[in-house]
């Protein structure tokens, strides 16, 4: 009888073992434009991680005076891939992936892969345009073709060239190209993860969440007026393409207004982003979060006069306002908020 009890206990322990969960890998897709690329310089991170006033904000990301290299969180960003650590933003820069990866990596027993699909200057209304949005209306496309033909004729005349005139097919071609490239990036990782990240060999990959950090280029052209419908369609289309009908989605709203109220087309885009919180079918599985409230106050104070105080600025920020001042602190705060929000959505999903 004692032997039978022991056997049942061992069986229960086996089925409750975290090693079963470790047979899967959680995949999070981080998409958008330049700010999702990441624009805080590594040099700024290095300085603030050791400076007395700021080092406490980075200590959980470092060990023995060096940046932690995760052995349970991996990242693919265009041509770069490997364990998550500093430097997976634009060249010699870092972004939200550092803290997002830390939050989800600390939470899951399973390994985590981050796939970043981000390209500077890419809009939702055009380059990331989701398939179900279709093409813009015929009058809009005709006007774009007319303008493109005029520009080409002027260039040919000015440069004594004879380049062929654009066609309607040329005008339509860029629409949705970043969406398709994002799908290709994810598909590549799903098929080649064992080669990219040997630690995931033999494991099953699961797309667990999508994070969107974008908006600047949609303040122009038809972007503001179409953003809400295009955002809805983007969420629906990725869920359909990845066969994940309730995939958790976190949207980081534009925050370049910093502590001041947003105005004009920036406010229109932000309103469209926050409107996703009120879509009935997205309740509990989509969340738009603010980023302006996370602003780095020290960088914000110095930014208007950074050229006159360049030495101090190098220790505070590293880019322009549209890139969140290249603030390592601000990018980290946004990444952490993204990660914590994602975990809440995943918890909601389990509770349904």
NORTAZI-V320139 format. One record per residue. D_FIRST is the distance of its C-alpha to the first C-alpha in Angstrom with 1 decimal. Layout:
BEGIN
D_FIRST
D_FIRST
END
This chain:
BEGIN
0.0
3.8
5.4
5.1
6.3
8.7
9.9
10.7
12.5
14.4
15.4
16.7
18.5
20.1
21.5
22.8
24.4
28.2
28.6
28.4
31.3
33.1
33.5
36.2
39.6
41.4
45.1
47.7
51.3
54.0
57.3
60.8
64.1
65.3
63.3
60.1
61.3
61.5
64.7
64.1
65.2
62.9
65.6
65.3
61.5
62.0
64.6
62.9
59.6
61.4
64.1
63.6
64.1
61.6
59.1
56.5
56.4
55.2
53.1
49.8
51.1
52.0
50.5
52.4
55.7
54.9
53.7
50.0
49.3
46.1
43.6
41.7
44.8
47.3
50.6
53.1
56.6
59.2
59.7
57.4
53.7
51.2
48.9
50.1
52.5
56.1
58.7
57.4
60.2
63.8
65.1
64.4
63.0
59.8
58.7
56.0
53.4
52.8
51.5
50.0
48.0
46.9
45.7
43.7
42.5
41.1
39.3
37.6
34.8
36.3
39.6
42.7
45.9
49.2
51.9
55.3
57.9
60.9
64.6
67.4
69.8
67.8
68.1
65.9
68.9
69.8
67.7
64.2
65.4
62.4
62.9
62.9
65.8
68.0
71.4
73.6
76.4
79.3
81.9
79.9
79.3
83.0
84.1
81.8
83.3
86.8
86.3
84.7
87.6
90.1
88.4
88.4
92.1
93.1
91.2
92.8
96.2
95.7
94.3
96.3
93.2
92.4
88.7
87.5
87.1
83.7
82.4
80.2
77.4
77.8
77.6
74.4
72.6
71.3
69.7
65.9
66.0
63.8
61.2
61.2
61.0
58.0
56.2
57.1
55.8
52.4
52.2
53.0
50.2
47.7
48.8
49.4
46.9
45.3
48.8
49.8
46.7
44.7
41.7
41.2
41.1
38.4
37.8
38.6
41.5
41.7
44.9
43.8
47.1
50.9
53.3
57.0
59.6
63.1
66.2
69.4
70.9
70.4
72.9
75.6
76.9
74.8
71.7
71.8
72.5
69.8
67.0
65.0
64.9
64.3
61.4
59.8
60.3
58.9
55.6
55.5
56.5
54.0
51.2
52.4
53.0
49.6
47.9
46.5
47.8
46.7
47.0
47.4
51.0
52.6
56.4
58.2
61.5
64.8
65.5
68.6
70.4
68.7
69.4
72.2
71.9
71.8
74.9
76.1
74.2
71.5
70.7
70.8
68.2
66.0
66.3
65.2
62.2
61.2
61.8
58.5
56.7
58.2
57.4
55.1
53.1
52.6
51.2
48.1
48.3
51.7
53.1
56.5
56.7
59.9
60.9
64.2
62.5
60.8
64.2
64.8
67.4
68.9
69.5
70.9
73.3
74.6
74.6
78.0
79.8
77.6
80.5
82.3
79.3
77.9
76.5
74.6
73.5
72.0
69.6
68.8
68.9
69.6
70.8
72.6
71.7
70.5
67.9
66.7
69.1
66.8
64.9
61.7
60.6
61.3
59.5
56.5
56.4
56.7
53.9
51.6
52.5
51.9
48.4
47.4
48.8
47.0
43.6
44.4
45.3
42.1
40.2
42.2
41.3
37.6
38.2
40.0
END
